[in-house]
Amino acid sequence: MKLENSVTIYPPPYTDQNNQLVNPPPLVMDYLDVTYHDNPTNKIVSATVRNIPGSFVIANGIDYEKLGDVNRSTLEQLLYDSIKDDTATKLRSKFPKTLEEFPNGPGTILTNMISTMGIKSTPNCSCRRHAIEMNEKGNDWCEQNLPTILGWLKEESAKRSLPYIESVASMIVKRAIKTSRRLIKQSNG
């Protein structure tokens, strides 16, 4: 699918297996190599774009039924209509979120604080997902949902057979939020 204007997508930074920060090179695209996926059983048509990790839902449910006889040009137009307003942002949104995208976010700060105590997130724990959620929802949400965050910490402590002291956990989370607020304020200037 040819784009009217080329777009530049900046994939999110991430930390590799050697604990090194990786900033992937930007992707400059003037053409999208699209594969469409028609799933009549679940009444959904989606599209994947080469070099973009997520997929786009083109039509589902009633909208899928309204498509009738599906052809490539119809699907291409539907995809184009869904991304034309801000193509780069919409393509970028399909990359998985990383902690490194939000170095001053409360989840990243909390993760780093816990890591300095020798407790590292593992591929099977939900720590990273929760930290990213904290970053996305922001400091106000974290402050208002402290019991939820403490529940996450308590659950993960139990899975790892680590002691959990709520007052200490609460102090650490509150400090992460305070530090995040300060760093964000400094970076915004």
RACORZI-V873651 format. One line per field, one symbol per residue. psi: psi as a letter, one per 40 degrees, with the letter a starting at -180 (. if undefined). A space follows every 50 residues. Layout:
# RACORZI-V873651
psi: ???
This chain:
# RACORZI-V873651
psi: hhidiiihhhiiiihadefhhhgiiihhhehhhhhihhgddefhhihihh ehdaihhdiibddddddbhhiddddddddddeeddgddddddeeiiiide dgdeiddddddddddeeehiiideiedddddddddddidddddefddddd dddddddddefiihhdddddddddddddddddddddde.
